[in-house]
């Protein structure tokens, strides 16, 4: 019985350590729209003129439906998922 309890404790601490290693943080960046696609996605550039960082086919919220090329937008990224969440005035 003592070994079983020890095994459960070890498994629980290993699972907790694995969950803690994944960062749930959200990264918010500014980008410039390079193209509004007809399928509800945007192509944006997160970089600068000297170092461009284009990202194609980012999904957007309904608040960004009026985005057009040249607009500055907010891009929220969590893990490997990026979403355009707002247009800056």
C-alpha distances in whole Angstrom, upper triangle without the diagonal:
4,5,5,6,9,10,11,13,14,15,17,19,20,21,23,25,26,27,29,31,33,36,37,40,43,46,50,53,56,58,61,62,64,64,63,62,62,59,58,57,58,59,59,59,57,59,62,65,65,61,61,57,58,55,56,55,53,52,54,53,56,58,59,61,64,63,66,66,67,65,62,58,55,52,49,46,42,40,43,44,48,50,53,53,56,60,62,65
4,5,5,6,9,10,11,12,14,15,17,18,20,21,23,25,26,27,29,31,34,35,38,42,45,48,51,55,57,60,61,63,63,62,61,62,59,57,56,58,58,58,58,55,57,60,64,63,59,59,56,57,54,55,54,52,52,53,53,56,57,58,60,63,62,65,65,66,63,61,57,54,51,48,45,41,39,42,44,47,49,52,52,55,59,60,64
4,5,5,6,9,10,10,12,14,15,16,18,20,21,23,24,26,27,30,33,34,37,41,43,47,50,53,55,58,59,61,61,60,59,60,57,56,54,56,56,56,56,53,55,58,62,61,57,57,54,54,52,53,52,50,50,52,52,55,56,57,59,62,61,63,64,64,62,59,56,52,50,46,43,40,37,40,42,45,47,51,51,54,58,59,63
4,5,5,6,9,10,11,12,14,15,17,18,20,21,23,24,26,28,31,32,36,39,42,45,48,52,53,57,57,59,59,58,57,58,54,53,52,53,54,54,54,52,54,57,60,60,56,56,52,53,50,51,50,48,48,49,49,52,53,54,56,59,58,61,61,62,60,57,54,51,48,44,41,38,36,38,40,43,45,49,49,52,56,57,61
4,5,5,6,9,10,11,12,14,15,17,18,20,21,23,25,27,29,30,34,37,40,43,47,50,52,55,56,58,58,57,56,57,54,52,51,53,53,53,53,51,53,56,59,59,55,55,51,52,49,51,50,47,47,48,48,51,52,53,55,58,57,60,60,61,59,56,52,49,46,43,40,36,35,37,39,42,44,47,47,50,54,55,59
4,5,5,6,9,10,11,12,14,15,17,18,20,21,23,25,28,29,33,36,39,42,45,49,51,54,55,57,57,57,56,57,54,52,51,52,52,52,52,49,51,54,58,57,53,53,50,51,48,50,49,47,46,48,48,51,52,53,55,58,57,59,60,60,58,55,52,48,45,42,39,35,34,36,38,41,43,47,47,50,53,55,58
4,5,5,6,9,10,11,12,14,15,17,18,20,21,24,27,28,31,35,37,41,44,48,49,52,53,54,55,54,53,54,51,50,48,50,50,49,50,47,49,52,56,55,51,51,48,48,46,47,46,44,44,46,46,49,50,51,53,56,55,57,57,58,56,53,50,46,44,40,37,34,31,34,36,39,41,45,45,48,52,53,57
4,5,5,6,9,10,11,12,14,15,17,18,20,22,25,26,29,33,36,39,42,46,47,51,51,53,53,52,51,52,49,47,46,48,48,48,48,46,48,51,55,54,51,50,46,47,44,46,45,42,42,43,43,46,47,48,50,53,52,55,56,56,54,51,48,44,42,38,35,32,30,32,34,37,39,43,43,46,49,51,54
4,5,5,6,9,10,11,12,14,15,16,19,21,23,25,28,31,34,38,41,44,46,50,50,52,53,52,51,53,49,48,46,47,48,47,47,45,47,50,53,53,49,49,46,46,44,45,45,42,42,43,43,46,47,48,50,53,52,55,55,55,53,50,47,43,41,37,34,31,29,32,34,37,39,42,42,45,49,50,53
4,5,5,6,9,10,11,12,14,15,17,19,22,24,27,30,33,37,39,43,45,48,49,51,51,51,50,52,48,47,45,46,46,46,46,43,45,48,51,51,47,47,43,44,42,44,43,41,41,42,43,46,47,47,50,53,51,53,54,54,52,49,46,42,40,36,33,30,28,30,32,35,38,41,41,44,48,49,53
4,6,5,6,9,10,11,12,14,16,18,21,22,25,29,31,35,38,41,43,46,47,48,49,48,47,49,45,44,42,43,44,43,44,41,43,47,50,49,46,45,42,42,40,41,40,38,38,40,40,43,44,45,47,50,49,51,51,52,50,47,44,40,37,34,31,27,25,28,30,33,35,39,39,42,46,47,51
4,5,5,6,9,10,11,12,14,16,19,20,23,27,30,33,36,40,41,45,45,47,48,47,46,48,44,42,41,42,43,42,43,40,42,45,49,48,45,44,41,42,39,40,40,37,37,38,38,41,42,43,45,48,47,50,50,50,48,45,42,38,36,32,30,26,24,27,28,32,34,37,37,40,44,45,49
4,5,5,6,9,10,10,12,15,17,19,22,26,28,32,35,38,40,44,45,47,47,47,46,48,45,43,41,42,42,41,42,39,41,44,47,47,43,43,40,41,38,40,39,37,37,38,38,41,42,43,45,48,47,49,49,49,47,44,41,38,35,31,29,25,23,26,28,31,33,37,37,40,43,44,48
4,5,5,6,9,10,11,13,16,18,21,25,27,31,34,37,39,42,43,45,45,45,44,46,43,41,39,40,40,40,40,37,39,42,45,45,41,41,37,38,36,38,37,35,35,37,37,40,41,42,44,47,45,48,48,48,46,43,40,37,34,30,27,24,21,24,26,29,32,35,36,39,42,43,47
4,5,5,6,9,10,12,15,16,19,23,25,29,32,35,37,40,41,42,43,42,42,43,40,38,37,38,38,37,38,35,37,41,44,44,40,39,36,37,34,35,35,32,32,34,34,37,38,39,41,44,43,45,45,46,44,41,38,34,31,28,25,21,19,22,24,27,29,33,33,36,40,41,45
4,5,5,6,9,10,13,14,17,21,24,27,30,34,36,39,40,42,42,42,42,43,40,38,36,37,38,37,37,34,36,40,43,43,39,39,35,36,34,35,35,32,32,33,33,36,37,38,40,43,42,44,45,45,42,40,36,33,30,26,24,20,19,22,23,26,29,32,32,35,38,39,43
4,5,5,6,9,12,14,17,20,23,26,29,33,35,38,39,41,42,42,41,43,40,38,36,37,37,36,36,33,35,38,41,40,37,37,34,35,33,35,34,32,32,33,34,37,38,38,41,43,42,44,44,44,42,39,36,32,30,26,23,20,18,21,23,26,28,32,32,35,38,39,43
4,5,5,7,10,13,16,19,21,25,27,31,33,36,37,38,39,39,38,40,37,35,33,34,34,33,33,31,33,36,39,39,35,35,31,32,30,32,31,29,29,31,31,35,36,36,38,41,39,41,41,42,40,37,34,31,28,24,21,18,15,18,20,23,26,29,30,33,36,38,41
4,6,6,9,10,13,16,19,23,25,29,31,34,35,37,37,37,37,38,35,33,31,32,33,32,32,30,32,35,38,38,35,34,30,31,29,30,30,27,27,28,29,32,33,33,35,38,37,39,40,40,38,35,32,28,25,22,19,15,14,17,18,21,24,27,27,30,34,35,39
4,6,7,9,12,15,18,21,24,28,30,34,35,37,38,37,37,39,36,34,32,33,33,32,32,29,31,34,37,37,34,33,30,31,29,31,31,28,28,29,29,33,33,33,36,39,37,39,39,39,37,34,31,27,25,21,19,15,14,17,19,22,24,27,27,30,33,34,38
4,6,9,12,15,17,21,23,27,29,32,33,35,36,36,36,38,35,33,31,31,31,30,30,27,28,31,35,34,31,31,27,29,27,29,29,26,27,28,29,33,33,33,36,38,36,38,38,38,36,33,30,27,24,21,18,14,12,15,18,20,23,26,27,30,33,34,37
4,6,9,12,14,18,20,24,26,29,30,32,33,32,32,34,32,30,27,28,28,27,27,24,26,29,33,32,29,28,25,26,24,26,25,23,23,25,25,29,29,29,32,35,33,35,35,35,33,30,27,24,21,17,14,11,9,12,14,17,20,23,23,26,29,31,34
4,5,9,11,15,17,21,23,27,28,30,31,31,31,33,31,28,26,26,26,25,25,22,24,27,30,30,27,26,23,24,22,24,24,22,22,23,23,27,27,27,30,32,30,32,33,32,30,27,24,21,18,15,12,9,8,11,13,15,18,20,21,23,27,27,31
4,7,10,13,16,20,22,25,26,29,30,29,29,31,29,26,24,24,25,24,24,21,24,27,31,31,28,27,23,24,22,24,23,20,20,20,20,24,24,24,27,30,28,31,31,31,28,26,22,19,16,13,10,7,7,11,12,14,15,18,18,21,24,25,29
4,7,10,13,17,19,23,24,27,28,27,28,30,28,25,23,23,23,22,22,19,21,24,28,28,25,24,21,22,20,23,22,19,19,19,20,23,23,23,26,28,26,29,29,28,26,23,20,16,14,10,9,6,8,12,12,13,14,16,16,19,22,22,26
4,7,10,13,16,19,21,23,24,24,25,27,25,22,20,20,20,18,19,16,19,22,25,26,23,22,19,20,18,20,20,16,16,16,16,20,19,19,22,24,22,25,25,25,22,19,16,12,10,7,6,5,8,11,10,10,11,13,12,15,18,19,22
4,7,10,13,16,18,21,22,22,24,26,25,22,19,18,18,16,16,13,15,18,22,22,20,19,16,17,15,18,18,15,16,16,16,20,19,18,22,23,21,23,23,22,20,16,14,10,8,6,5,6,9,11,10,9,11,12,12,14,16,17,21
4,7,10,14,15,18,20,20,22,24,23,20,18,16,17,14,14,11,14,16,20,21,19,17,15,16,15,17,17,14,15,14,15,18,16,15,19,20,18,20,20,19,16,13,10,7,6,5,6,9,12,13,12,9,10,10,9,11,13,13,17
4,7,10,13,15,18,18,20,23,23,20,17,15,14,11,11,7,10,12,16,17,15,14,12,13,12,15,16,13,15,14,15,18,17,15,19,19,16,18,17,16,14,10,8,6,5,7,8,11,14,14,13,10,11,10,10,11,12,12,15
4,7,10,13,15,16,19,22,22,19,16,14,13,10,9,7,9,11,14,16,15,13,12,12,12,15,16,13,15,14,15,18,16,14,17,17,14,15,14,12,10,7,6,5,6,9,11,15,17,17,15,12,12,9,10,10,10,9,12
4,7,9,12,13,16,19,19,17,14,11,10,6,5,4,7,9,12,14,13,11,9,9,10,12,13,11,14,13,15,17,16,13,16,15,12,12,11,10,8,6,5,6,7,10,12,16,18,17,15,12,11,9,11,10,10,10,13
4,6,9,11,14,17,18,16,14,10,9,5,5,7,9,10,11,14,13,11,10,9,10,12,13,12,14,13,16,18,16,13,15,14,10,9,8,6,6,5,6,9,10,14,15,19,21,20,18,14,13,11,13,12,10,10,12
4,6,7,10,14,15,13,11,7,6,4,6,9,11,13,14,17,16,12,12,10,10,10,11,10,12,12,14,15,14,11,12,11,7,7,5,5,5,6,7,10,11,14,16,20,22,20,18,14,13,10,12,11,10,11,13
4,7,10,13,15,14,11,8,5,5,7,10,12,13,13,16,15,11,11,9,9,9,11,11,14,14,17,18,18,14,14,14,10,8,5,6,8,10,11,14,14,17,18,22,23,21,19,16,15,13,16,15,13,15,17
4,6,10,12,11,9,6,5,7,10,13,15,16,16,20,18,15,14,11,10,9,9,11,12,13,16,16,16,13,12,12,9,7,5,8,10,12,12,15,15,18,19,23,24,21,19,16,15,13,16,15,14,16,18
4,7,9,8,7,5,6,9,12,15,18,19,20,23,22,18,17,13,12,10,9,10,11,10,13,13,14,10,9,9,7,6,7,10,10,12,12,15,14,17,19,22,24,21,19,16,14,12,14,14,13,16,17
4,6,6,5,6,7,11,14,17,20,22,22,25,23,20,18,14,13,10,8,10,10,11,14,14,15,12,10,11,10,9,10,14,14,16,15,17,16,19,20,23,24,21,18,16,14,13,16,16,16,19,21
4,6,7,9,11,14,18,21,24,26,26,29,27,23,22,18,16,13,10,12,11,12,14,13,16,13,10,11,11,11,13,16,16,19,18,20,19,21,22,25,26,23,20,18,16,15,17,18,18,21,22
4,6,9,11,15,18,21,24,26,27,30,28,24,22,18,15,12,9,10,9,10,13,12,15,13,11,13,13,14,15,19,18,20,18,19,18,19,20,22,23,21,18,16,14,14,16,18,18,22,24
4,7,10,13,17,19,22,25,26,29,27,23,21,17,15,12,9,9,7,7,9,9,11,9,7,10,10,12,14,17,16,17,15,16,15,16,18,20,21,19,16,14,11,11,13,14,15,18,20
4,7,10,13,15,19,21,23,25,23,19,17,14,11,8,5,5,5,6,9,11,12,10,9,11,10,11,12,15,14,15,13,14,12,14,15,17,19,16,13,11,9,9,12,13,14,17,20
4,6,10,12,15,18,19,22,20,16,14,11,9,7,5,5,7,7,11,12,13,9,10,11,8,9,9,11,11,12,10,12,11,13,15,18,19,17,14,11,9,8,11,12,12,15,17
4,7,10,13,15,16,18,16,13,11,7,6,4,5,6,9,10,14,16,16,12,13,14,11,10,9,11,11,12,11,13,11,14,15,18,19,16,14,12,11,10,13,14,14,16,19
4,6,9,12,13,16,14,10,8,6,5,6,8,8,11,11,14,17,16,13,14,14,11,10,9,9,9,9,9,10,9,12,13,17,18,16,14,11,11,9,12,13,12,14,17
4,6,8,10,12,10,7,5,4,6,9,11,11,14,14,18,20,19,16,18,17,14,13,11,10,11,10,10,11,10,14,14,18,19,17,16,13,13,12,15,15,14,15,18
4,7,10,12,9,7,5,6,7,11,13,12,15,15,18,21,19,17,19,19,15,15,14,12,12,10,10,10,9,12,12,15,17,15,15,12,13,11,14,14,14,14,18
4,7,8,6,4,4,7,10,13,16,15,18,19,22,24,23,20,22,22,18,18,15,14,14,12,13,13,12,15,15,18,19,18,18,15,16,15,18,18,17,17,20
4,5,5,5,7,10,13,16,19,18,21,22,24,26,25,22,24,23,20,19,16,13,14,13,14,15,15,18,18,22,23,21,21,18,20,18,20,20,18,17,20
4,6,6,9,11,15,17,20,20,24,24,26,28,27,24,26,24,21,19,16,13,15,14,17,18,18,21,22,25,26,24,24,21,22,20,23,22,20,19,21
4,6,10,12,16,19,22,22,26,26,29,31,30,27,29,28,24,22,19,17,19,18,19,20,20,23,23,26,26,25,25,23,24,23,25,25,23,22,24
4,7,10,13,16,20,20,23,24,27,30,28,25,27,27,23,22,19,17,19,17,18,19,18,20,20,23,23,21,22,20,21,21,23,23,22,22,24
4,6,10,13,16,16,20,21,24,26,25,22,24,24,20,19,16,14,16,15,16,17,16,18,18,21,21,19,20,17,19,18,21,21,20,20,22
4,7,10,13,13,17,18,21,24,24,20,22,23,19,18,16,15,16,14,14,15,13,15,15,18,18,15,16,14,16,15,18,19,19,19,22
4,7,10,11,14,16,19,22,22,18,20,20,16,16,13,13,14,14,14,14,12,15,15,18,18,15,15,13,14,14,17,18,18,19,22
4,7,7,11,13,16,19,19,16,18,19,15,15,14,14,15,14,13,13,11,13,12,15,15,12,12,9,11,11,15,16,17,18,22
4,6,9,12,16,18,19,15,16,17,14,14,13,15,15,15,14,15,12,15,14,17,17,14,12,11,11,11,15,17,17,19,22
4,6,9,13,15,17,14,14,16,14,14,14,16,16,16,14,15,12,14,14,16,17,14,11,10,10,10,14,16,16,19,22
4,6,10,13,14,11,12,15,12,14,14,16,15,14,12,12,9,10,10,13,14,12,9,7,6,7,10,13,14,17,20
4,7,10,12,10,10,13,12,14,15,17,16,15,12,12,10,11,11,13,15,13,9,7,5,6,9,12,13,17,20
4,7,8,6,7,10,10,12,14,16,14,13,10,10,9,10,12,14,17,15,11,9,5,4,6,8,10,14,17
4,5,6,7,10,11,14,16,18,15,15,11,11,10,11,13,15,18,17,13,11,7,6,5,8,10,14,16
4,5,5,9,10,14,17,18,15,16,13,13,14,14,17,19,22,21,17,15,11,10,8,9,11,14,16
4,6,8,9,13,16,17,13,13,11,11,13,14,17,19,22,22,18,15,12,9,7,6,8,11,13
4,5,5,9,12,13,10,11,8,10,11,13,16,19,21,20,17,14,10,7,7,6,6,10,12
4,6,9,12,14,12,13,12,13,14,16,19,21,24,22,19,16,13,10,10,10,9,13,14
4,6,10,12,10,12,11,14,15,18,21,24,26,25,22,18,15,12,12,10,9,12,12
4,7,9,6,9,8,11,13,16,19,22,24,23,20,16,13,10,11,9,7,10,11
4,6,6,9,10,14,15,18,21,24,26,24,22,18,16,13,14,12,10,12,12
4,6,9,10,14,15,19,21,24,26,24,22,18,17,14,16,14,12,13,14
4,7,9,13,15,18,21,24,26,25,23,19,17,14,16,14,11,11,12
4,6,10,12,16,19,22,25,23,21,17,15,12,13,10,7,7,9
4,7,10,13,16,20,22,21,19,15,14,10,11,9,6,6,8
4,6,10,13,16,19,19,16,12,10,7,7,6,4,6,9
4,6,10,13,16,16,14,10,8,6,6,5,6,7,11
4,6,10,13,12,10,6,6,4,6,8,9,11,15
4,7,10,11,8,6,5,6,7,9,12,14,17
4,6,7,6,4,6,9,10,13,16,17,21
4,6,5,7,9,12,13,16,19,20,24
4,6,8,11,15,16,19,22,24,27
4,7,10,14,16,19,21,23,27
4,7,10,12,16,19,21,25
4,7,9,12,15,17,21
4,6,9,12,15,18
4,6,8,11,15
4,7,10,13
4,7,10
4,6
4
